[in-house]
Amino acid sequence: MIVLVLIACILAFVAHSKNWIKTEGDRVQILSGIFYEDIQISKMDSLNWVDKIPQMERKRGFSAWAVEKGIFLDSLNPDKRISVFVDNLRNRKIKMVYGDSLVVFLNYSDSVKTDILYGQLSEQKEISKAQFLDEN
């Protein structure tokens, strides 16, 4: 029984230890353990770099060393949900706002991977914006 509990704990740690991010077409899917976001890039309002995430109240999630994951609430606007998928608090983070008020902070532990992801998201956002303008 002890071995099974240890294996379950190790599996839970591994599932939450890094972000799995997949960009496909007009969507970006972010998975880390039990936390998941599926974002339509064309509905993204803004995409920015931030050095620090703001002070927030944790609703569900965890923090360990420089890792921060989960669902948080803005202390000034408690009805505003914020998803955090940060593998390294010391590195800069990508901030995405979509659906007018939903916010996601994310990064990889490797800053080069985060830079590449930001470039892909920016490019896809511009393509989606151009397609929207062509349709109208």
Buried (B, 14 or more C-beta within 10 A) or exposed (E): EEEEEEEEEEEEEEBBBBBEBEBEEBBBEBBBBEBEBEBEBBEBEEBEEEEEBEEBEBEEBEEEEEBBBBBBBBEEEEEBBBBBBBBBBEBBBBBBBBEEEBBBBBBBBEEEBBBEBBEBBEEBBEEBEEEEEEEE
